[in-house]
Amino acid sequence: MAYDSTATKERILAAATTEFAARGVAGARVDRIAARAEANKRAIYDYFGNKTELFALVLERALADLAAAVPPGEDLPAYAERLFDYHRAHPEALRLVMWEALEIGDRPVPAEEARTAHYQDKIDAAESGGRGGDARTRVFFTLALAGWSIAMPQLRRMILGPDYGLDDLRTDVALAVRELPEGRNT
């Protein structure tokens, strides 16, 4: 059978997504990625560069998948529900962003300019909804409510109780987004 570099790259990216989502860049091991991808370490370095570059590509891909699956809209509560559902079904995307925050902190992130432009699309959609005020804060809090609710299962359990279901939380996130204040005009 002929070597299929495209299939190998896809297996590496899938394995790297799992590894980085579980352990971040610092804790991830190229050996584990290679073993899970059924590839050799040399292929990882040849195709993707170093571990940090591979993480940036994995994150970029996860965010592109998220953006394609959950496009922005004027109706922020409905957007929050779709985002909540996506994070519920694909927690690795949220985990990758959290690892990025933990490891990079407040420094600029890879592709920050392009990612900022993507967030501007969300702000523009929220502004076209006609509520007035500061759409930036409403979008920021919408992302926070939808993401944090999935990212912190231990807080969810301790504060809301072990029987408080994710379907209930999804509804409450949308209600909270609906009630977000207009924010200041800038």
N, C-alpha and C positions, 0 to 999 in steps of 0.2 A: 504494500500500500504506500502511495506517495505521501510525503510529508505535507500537511496542510497548515501553512503558517497562519491563515485567518482563523481557523478553528483553535489553534494553539493560543493565539492572542486572546480570543474570546474566553477560553478556559482560564487563562491567567487573570483576566479582568474579573471574571466571576469569583475566582478563588481569592483574589486580592480584596474584592468588595467584602467578602465574608470575614477575612482576616482583619482588615482595617476597621470594620464596623465593630468587631469584638474587642480589638486591642489597641486601636490608634496606630500612629506611625511608630512611635517609640517602642511599643510592645509587639508590633507585628514582626514576623520573621519570614524572610524570603524563602527559607527552607520549607516552612509550612505551606506557603503559597505554591511553591513548585510542586510539592508532593500532592496537594489537593488538585492542582491543575494537570497533573501527570505530565509535567514539563521539567526541563532542567533549569537550574538557576541562571545559566548563561543566556538562555532564551529571554528570561525576564529582563536582564540587564541590556541585552541587545535590542529588544523591542521597546523597552520603556525607560531605560536609563536607571537612575538610582531609586531607592525606596520612596523618597520624598516626591520625586517626579511621578512615580506610579500612583501614589496616594492622590496627588493633584488631579491626575487623569481620571481615577476612579471617582473622586468627588465631582468633578466636572460632568462626568457621564451620569452619575446619580441625580445631579441637579437638573441636567437636561431632560432626563426621563421624567422627573417630577414636573418640570415646566410643561412638557408635552401632555402629560396626563391630567394636570390640574391648571388649565389656563386661567388667567385672572378674569374677573368679571366685575360688573358694576355692583352686583349684589354681594356685599362682603359676608353676610351670614351664610349664604349658600356656598360661597367660596370657602369659608371656614369649615363647613361640613365636608366638602370634597377634599380639602387638605387633610382634615382629621382622618377621613377614610383612607386616604393614600398612606399617611404615616402609620396607620393601624395595619395596613396590608404590607407595607414596605418599611419597617422600622430602621432598616440599615441606612436609608438616606438621612434621616434625622440623626442617627448615631454618628455618621461620618461628619456632619456639620458640627456636632457637639465635640467630637475629637479635634476637629480643626480649631475650634475656639479654645479648647484646653491646651493645645500644643502651640498655637500661634499667638493666642491672646489678642491684644489690641493692635498688633502689627498688621500691615497690609497682607492680604491673602492672595494666592494665585488667581489670576484672571479677575481681580477686584473690579476693574473698570467695566468689563462685560457683565459681571454679576450685578453691579450697581445699576447698569442700564436695564437689566431684566427687572429689578425691583422697581425701577421707575415706571415700567409698563404696568405693574400692579397699582402703583400710586395713580397713574393716569386713568386706569379703569375705575378706581375708587372715586376719583374726582368727577368722572363723567356720570357717576350715580346721582349727582346733584345735591348732596347733603351740605356742601359748603364746609367751612372750617378746614382743619389740617388733615388732609387725607393721609399724609405720611404717618402720623401717629396712629390713625385707625388701622392702616395696613400693618404697621409694626406690632400693635397689640393683637391683631387678628392672627398673625403668624405665631406670636408668642402663645396665645391661648390654645390654638390648634396643636402646636408642637409640644409645648410643655406638658399638656394634658396626657400625651402619649409617652413622653420622655421620662416622666417621673412616676412610675407605677407605685413605688413605695409611699410617696406622699399622697397619691390618689387613695390608696388603701387606708393609710393612717388618718387622713382628714375626712374623707367621704365615706369610709367604711368598706369592708371587704365585699359587701353585697351590692355596692353601687356599680352598676354595669356601664360598659363603654358606650352602649347605645344611649343610655341616659346622659352620659357625659357629652356625647356628640350633640345632643339636643341643647344641653345647657351652654355649651361653647357657642353655638349659633345664637342663642338668646343673649348671651353676654356681648357678643360682637354687635348685635342689633342695638344694644343699649350703650355702646361706646359713645362718649361725649364727642361733640363736634371738634374739640381741640381749638387751639388758638389759630388765628389766621396769620400767615407769614407772608 
